[in-house]
Amino acid sequence: MLIKILFMEKYIRYKRFSETHNEITIQEFYNKLISEGWDIIHYQEINHPIGALTNNPQDKMFHVIVVAGKRQDDSLPKSQVL
């Protein structure tokens, strides 16, 4: 008798992040997502002209939209084949 079990984790929570960052703060944003256990499902980055949205004309700013999900801790059996 052969038993095969496939496991699938489901997302139990979704969240949309919409934030403006520069080249330094974007890494902090990624670190925050990872440390809080979020998986990135969708990512969109909108670049603004250099110097826009800031007092420093050298800053490169961009707006980030992320749809992220958290997975459940326990795995649920997806299917069994006998």
Backbone bond lengths (Angstrom), bond angles and torsions (degrees), N, CA, C in turn:
res aa  C-N    CA-C-N  psi(-1)  N-CA   C-N-CA  omega(-1)  CA-C   N-CA-C  phi
1 M - - - 1.446 - - 1.537 108.42 -
2 L 1.317 116.38 128.23 1.454 122.84 -179.73 1.525 108.91 -110.89
3 I 1.325 114.99 126.58 1.457 120.09 178.24 1.521 107.85 -119.26
4 K 1.308 116.05 125.59 1.456 121.79 178.51 1.521 108.21 -121.93
5 I 1.323 115.46 125.89 1.456 120.28 -179.60 1.522 108.41 -120.56
6 L 1.300 116.60 126.37 1.468 122.55 175.03 1.514 108.14 -104.94
7 F 1.309 115.85 135.10 1.458 119.92 -179.16 1.519 109.98 -107.72
8 M 1.309 114.07 144.36 1.458 119.98 179.35 1.521 108.38 -137.92
9 E 1.298 116.58 128.21 1.448 120.43 174.11 1.517 108.88 -92.33
10 K 1.301 115.86 138.78 1.459 120.70 178.76 1.519 109.57 -105.09
11 Y 1.324 115.15 150.13 1.454 118.98 172.47 1.523 108.02 -74.79
12 I 1.327 116.07 132.53 1.459 120.18 179.76 1.521 111.81 -107.08
13 R 1.338 116.25 -11.36 1.455 120.40 179.97 1.525 109.40 -152.84
14 Y 1.321 115.78 140.66 1.467 122.37 176.00 1.520 108.65 -122.49
15 K 1.324 115.59 149.90 1.460 119.80 176.37 1.520 108.99 -149.25
16 R 1.340 115.38 142.61 1.461 121.62 177.32 1.519 108.06 -106.27
17 F 1.325 115.64 126.00 1.455 122.28 176.49 1.525 107.38 -108.39
18 S 1.325 117.47 131.72 1.463 122.55 178.35 1.522 106.68 -136.79
19 E 1.344 116.05 102.92 1.453 120.82 -172.22 1.525 110.91 -140.81
20 T 1.334 115.56 154.60 1.457 122.09 175.10 1.523 108.56 -104.66
21 H 1.337 116.18 133.39 1.465 121.57 -176.25 1.524 111.03 -137.26
22 N 1.345 114.50 163.58 1.455 120.26 168.48 1.533 107.00 -108.90
23 E 1.328 116.76 -173.31 1.461 119.94 -174.59 1.529 113.06 -67.10
24 I 1.312 117.68 -20.33 1.468 121.13 179.99 1.525 111.31 -89.56
25 T 1.321 116.72 -47.07 1.465 119.42 -174.79 1.525 113.07 -72.97
26 I 1.321 118.11 -18.34 1.468 119.18 179.42 1.529 110.94 -64.71
27 Q 1.337 116.85 -36.59 1.462 119.48 178.62 1.525 111.19 -65.51
28 E 1.326 116.65 -38.37 1.463 120.58 176.16 1.525 110.74 -62.61
29 F 1.327 116.70 -37.90 1.466 121.63 177.52 1.529 110.84 -63.75
30 Y 1.342 117.28 -45.57 1.464 120.84 177.44 1.524 111.04 -61.48
31 N 1.331 117.31 -43.55 1.462 121.62 179.01 1.523 111.32 -60.19
32 K 1.332 116.06 -39.10 1.465 120.93 178.85 1.528 110.52 -64.55
33 L 1.321 117.23 -44.95 1.465 120.56 178.83 1.522 111.12 -58.98
34 I 1.328 116.25 -46.61 1.465 121.04 -178.19 1.519 111.13 -64.89
35 S 1.323 116.89 -46.35 1.468 119.96 -176.77 1.524 112.26 -66.36
36 E 1.325 117.37 -27.17 1.461 120.75 178.70 1.531 112.40 -88.64
37 G 1.333 117.41 -1.47 1.462 120.82 174.80 1.522 115.96 84.41
38 W 1.314 118.69 23.09 1.461 122.11 -179.83 1.527 110.76 -86.37
39 D 1.328 117.04 140.34 1.468 124.22 169.14 1.525 107.16 -101.14
40 I 1.332 117.07 132.84 1.465 120.60 178.51 1.525 108.27 -81.14
41 I 1.318 115.56 121.27 1.465 122.25 179.44 1.527 110.20 -96.75
42 H 1.324 115.78 -41.03 1.477 121.66 179.69 1.519 108.20 -140.10
43 Y 1.332 116.39 138.62 1.466 121.68 -179.63 1.519 108.89 -135.56
44 Q 1.327 116.03 131.91 1.460 121.37 176.09 1.521 108.35 -138.00
45 E 1.315 115.60 135.08 1.465 121.53 -178.51 1.522 108.55 -125.48
46 I 1.331 116.44 127.64 1.457 122.04 179.30 1.524 107.32 -114.53
47 N 1.323 117.34 113.60 1.463 122.17 -179.44 1.527 110.45 -81.13
48 H 1.322 115.60 136.13 1.458 121.99 175.13 1.522 108.14 -103.29
49 P 1.315 118.58 154.39 1.467 120.46 176.68 1.525 110.85 -57.25
50 I 1.323 116.60 146.50 1.465 121.13 -179.81 1.522 109.29 -58.66
51 G 1.324 115.44 130.13 1.456 121.79 -179.45 1.514 114.10 92.59
52 A 1.323 118.00 -12.18 1.458 120.80 178.61 1.524 109.36 -75.18
53 L 1.292 117.55 148.19 1.463 125.42 177.30 1.517 113.85 66.11
54 T 1.317 119.22 15.70 1.456 122.06 -178.60 1.518 110.13 -151.48
55 N 1.319 116.17 161.57 1.466 120.84 176.60 1.518 112.34 -83.55
56 N 1.322 117.11 -17.53 1.463 121.76 -179.58 1.525 109.24 -92.69
57 P 1.337 118.88 117.91 1.467 120.82 -177.08 1.534 113.46 -69.11
58 Q 1.328 118.67 -9.68 1.464 121.67 -179.87 1.529 112.95 -92.01
59 D 1.333 118.40 -13.69 1.463 121.72 -175.76 1.518 111.97 -71.22
60 K 1.288 115.05 131.02 1.462 121.52 173.03 1.528 106.84 -98.03
61 M 1.310 116.52 114.97 1.460 121.96 -176.73 1.524 109.80 -110.41
62 F 1.302 116.21 146.49 1.452 120.72 175.44 1.511 109.47 -148.26
63 H 1.324 114.32 150.40 1.455 122.32 179.70 1.521 107.72 -99.38
64 V 1.326 115.91 131.20 1.457 121.93 -177.18 1.516 109.41 -115.25
65 I 1.322 115.70 131.12 1.458 121.68 173.44 1.521 106.88 -118.89
66 V 1.326 115.99 122.12 1.460 121.75 -178.32 1.523 108.63 -127.88
67 V 1.317 116.55 130.84 1.453 121.72 167.42 1.515 105.18 -105.18
68 A 1.332 115.87 122.19 1.456 120.88 -175.17 1.522 109.86 -126.81
69 G 1.320 114.92 158.36 1.454 120.30 178.91 1.511 111.00 -136.60
70 K 1.329 114.58 152.17 1.463 121.15 173.73 1.513 107.54 -110.05
71 R 1.331 114.59 138.22 1.463 120.15 179.75 1.519 110.30 -94.03
72 Q 1.331 115.11 154.55 1.459 119.12 176.03 1.517 109.61 -73.40
73 D 1.302 116.86 155.00 1.457 121.67 -178.00 1.525 112.59 -74.34
74 D 1.308 117.20 -39.42 1.459 120.96 -177.42 1.519 110.40 -87.92
75 S 1.320 116.30 138.20 1.460 121.19 177.29 1.518 109.49 -85.34
76 L 1.303 115.95 138.76 1.452 121.26 176.87 1.521 109.50 -104.53
77 P 1.333 118.27 137.18 1.469 118.58 177.40 1.526 110.69 -65.54
78 K 1.318 115.86 132.50 1.458 121.01 -178.89 1.525 110.58 -89.81
79 S 1.319 116.71 -46.77 1.453 118.78 179.78 1.512 109.76 -156.39
80 Q 1.306 115.51 159.75 1.456 121.46 175.77 1.507 108.89 -131.09
81 V 1.334 116.04 136.90 1.451 121.75 177.34 1.515 106.73 -120.35
82 L 1.304 116.80 125.58 1.472 120.52 178.75 1.500 110.75 -102.40
